[in-house]
Amino acid sequence: MNGVDVLADGFGRVGAALRRCLDGLDRTDLTYRLDPQANTIAWLAWHLAREEDAQIAPLAGTEQVWTAQGWADRFALPLERSDMGYGHTADQVALVVAEADLLLGYQAATATATAAYLAQLAPEDLDEVVDRRWDPPVTRGVRLMSVLADSLQHLGQAELVRGVIDRGR
């Protein structure tokens, strides 16, 4: 198994875990907060897909799934269309309200785009520098691993909130 295969496997695991996390949750559950400043499951699910979409599309040279496939319109969030949630305040987190099927649909569409991108990469492509603003410069492989790690962290946060909900808050 090469590095591209490992990344594809990792990204492929996010959707199944998110489906399990959101299974049976209603809008009240999806917008529940552990405290007034905490992220909601809806925000975490939306953000992990937005972050993946917003970072993979430029690598692939494609438009983000968010706009290209009409997800921004379906969500109709009172946020800038380009917003992906980075640095959101508690008030902005509260603006992300969506049903589980919408969140899962967007994540699945993003995952499909990511899988298509990864399928056309060769292992040596992971060594290409894609961002020279950092020291050391960021390679394609490092950027992809960073996106995957962030997705998994947000998924784990959502699963923690789900566990609290399941235990009766």
Backbone torsions as a table, in degrees:
resi	resn	phi	psi	omega
1	MET	NA	130.9	179.3
2	ASN	-98.8	177.9	-176.7
3	GLY	-60.3	-38.5	179.1
4	VAL	-65.1	-40.4	178.2
5	ASP	-63.2	-40.2	179.1
6	VAL	-63.8	-44.8	178.2
7	LEU	-62.3	-44.2	179.7
8	ALA	-60.6	-41.8	177.8
9	ASP	-63.4	-44.7	-180.0
10	GLY	-61.6	-50.2	178.6
11	PHE	-61.8	-35.2	-179.7
12	GLY	-65.6	-22.7	-178.9
13	ARG	-79.7	-20.8	-175.5
14	VAL	-63.2	-46.4	-176.4
15	GLY	-60.7	-46.3	-179.2
16	ALA	-63.3	-41.7	179.6
17	ALA	-67.3	-39.0	178.7
18	LEU	-66.0	-39.8	177.1
19	ARG	-59.4	-43.2	178.0
20	ARG	-63.7	-40.3	-178.5
21	CYS	-64.3	-40.3	-175.3
22	LEU	-88.3	-10.5	-175.2
23	ASP	-55.7	122.0	175.8
24	GLY	80.7	1.4	-179.5
25	LEU	-83.3	138.3	175.3
26	ASP	-99.9	-178.4	-176.8
27	ARG	-60.1	-37.4	178.2
28	THR	-62.3	-44.5	178.4
29	ASP	-65.0	-43.6	-176.4
30	LEU	-65.8	-23.3	-179.5
31	THR	-108.8	9.4	177.7
32	TYR	-67.0	141.1	178.1
33	ARG	-122.2	136.2	176.4
34	LEU	-65.8	-31.2	171.0
35	ASP	-153.3	168.9	-173.5
36	PRO	-60.0	-19.5	-179.8
37	GLN	-99.3	-4.9	-173.0
38	ALA	-78.1	155.3	174.7
39	ASN	-77.4	148.0	177.3
40	THR	-91.9	164.4	175.2
41	ILE	-62.1	-41.0	179.5
42	ALA	-59.7	-46.1	-179.9
43	TRP	-64.3	-44.4	-179.2
44	LEU	-61.6	-43.3	179.6
45	ALA	-66.3	-44.6	178.2
46	TRP	-62.3	-47.5	-176.2
47	HIS	-64.6	-41.5	-179.0
48	LEU	-64.4	-34.9	176.2
49	ALA	-74.2	-41.5	178.7
50	ARG	-61.6	-44.6	-179.2
51	GLU	-61.9	-45.3	177.7
52	GLU	-61.3	-48.7	-179.2
53	ASP	-59.7	-48.4	-176.0
54	ALA	-68.0	-24.1	-179.7
55	GLN	-98.2	-28.5	179.6
56	ILE	-79.5	-39.4	-177.9
57	ALA	-54.6	-46.8	178.1
58	PRO	-63.6	-35.1	176.9
59	LEU	-64.4	-38.8	-178.6
60	ALA	-81.8	-14.1	-176.9
61	GLY	73.2	33.4	-177.9
62	THR	-124.2	165.4	172.1
63	GLU	-73.6	149.5	177.2
64	GLN	-62.8	142.7	175.7
65	VAL	-56.4	-35.9	-178.7
66	TRP	-49.5	-45.2	-179.1
67	THR	-98.4	-39.8	-175.7
68	ALA	-62.6	-34.0	-177.4
69	GLN	-107.4	10.2	173.6
70	GLY	79.8	14.7	-179.8
71	TRP	-66.9	-35.2	178.1
72	ALA	-58.8	-40.8	179.2
73	ASP	-70.0	-39.2	179.7
74	ARG	-65.5	-40.0	178.3
75	PHE	-72.8	-37.7	179.4
76	ALA	49.0	46.6	180.0
77	LEU	-76.8	146.3	177.7
78	PRO	-80.7	54.1	-179.8
79	LEU	-132.1	164.2	173.1
80	GLU	-60.0	142.5	-179.0
81	ARG	-58.2	-29.3	-178.3
82	SER	-84.8	-6.4	-176.3
83	ASP	-63.4	134.9	176.3
84	MET	-122.0	5.0	174.2
85	GLY	97.2	-7.5	-178.3
86	TYR	-63.0	125.1	178.6
87	GLY	77.0	14.4	-179.3
88	HIS	-59.7	142.2	171.8
89	THR	-81.3	170.6	176.9
90	ALA	-59.0	-38.5	179.2
91	ASP	-65.8	-38.9	178.9
92	GLN	-69.4	-38.5	176.6
93	VAL	-56.9	-41.3	-178.4
94	ALA	-64.4	-19.7	179.7
95	LEU	-76.0	-16.9	-179.1
96	VAL	-88.7	96.8	179.9
97	VAL	-124.6	124.3	-179.0
98	ALA	-159.1	154.0	175.6
99	GLU	-77.1	157.9	-177.8
100	ALA	-58.8	-40.6	-177.5
101	ASP	-64.9	-33.5	177.4
102	LEU	-69.6	-45.3	178.3
103	LEU	-60.3	-45.1	-179.5
104	LEU	-68.4	-35.6	178.3
105	GLY	-63.7	-44.4	179.3
106	TYR	-66.6	-42.7	178.9
107	GLN	-62.3	-41.0	-179.9
108	ALA	-64.9	-40.1	178.4
109	ALA	-65.4	-40.2	177.2
110	THR	-65.4	-42.5	179.2
111	ALA	-62.0	-37.9	177.9
112	THR	-63.2	-43.6	178.4
113	ALA	-64.7	-40.7	179.0
114	THR	-64.7	-44.2	179.6
115	ALA	-61.6	-40.8	178.6
116	ALA	-64.4	-40.0	178.0
117	TYR	-64.8	-48.5	-178.9
118	LEU	-62.9	-34.0	-178.4
119	ALA	-63.7	-24.2	-178.7
120	GLN	-95.9	1.1	179.0
121	LEU	-88.2	145.2	170.2
122	ALA	-99.8	154.7	-179.5
123	PRO	-51.8	-38.0	-178.8
124	GLU	-68.4	-19.2	177.6
125	ASP	-64.8	-23.5	-178.1
126	LEU	-67.9	-20.5	-179.0
127	ASP	-85.7	-9.2	-178.2
128	GLU	-69.4	133.0	176.9
129	VAL	-74.4	127.9	-178.5
130	VAL	-116.3	-9.1	-178.7
131	ASP	-151.7	109.2	-178.5
132	ARG	-92.8	5.1	179.7
133	ARG	-75.1	-8.4	-177.2
134	TRP	-111.0	159.4	175.5
135	ASP	-125.8	107.3	6.1
136	PRO	-78.0	161.7	176.9
137	PRO	-58.1	150.1	-175.5
138	VAL	-90.2	128.5	175.7
139	THR	-88.8	165.9	177.1
140	ARG	-57.5	-43.6	-179.6
141	GLY	-63.0	-42.5	178.6
142	VAL	-65.7	-41.8	178.7
143	ARG	-62.5	-44.7	-179.5
144	LEU	-63.7	-41.6	178.7
145	MET	-65.2	-37.9	178.2
146	SER	-62.5	-44.5	178.5
147	VAL	-62.8	-44.5	179.4
148	LEU	-62.9	-44.4	-179.9
149	ALA	-61.4	-42.6	178.6
150	ASP	-63.2	-42.2	178.5
151	SER	-60.0	-44.9	-179.0
152	LEU	-67.3	-35.9	176.6
153	GLN	-64.3	-44.7	179.6
154	HIS	-67.7	-35.2	175.4
155	LEU	-62.5	-44.2	177.9
156	GLY	-62.2	-38.2	176.9
157	GLN	-63.7	-42.9	178.4
158	ALA	-63.1	-39.9	179.3
159	GLU	-66.3	-34.3	175.6
160	LEU	-62.2	-47.6	179.6
161	VAL	-62.9	-40.6	177.5
162	ARG	-58.9	-42.4	178.6
163	GLY	-61.3	-39.2	177.6
164	VAL	-65.7	-43.2	178.1
165	ILE	-61.1	-45.5	-179.6
166	ASP	-63.2	-26.1	-179.6
167	ARG	-93.9	13.2	173.4
168	GLY	84.7	21.8	176.6
169	ARG	60.0	NA	NA
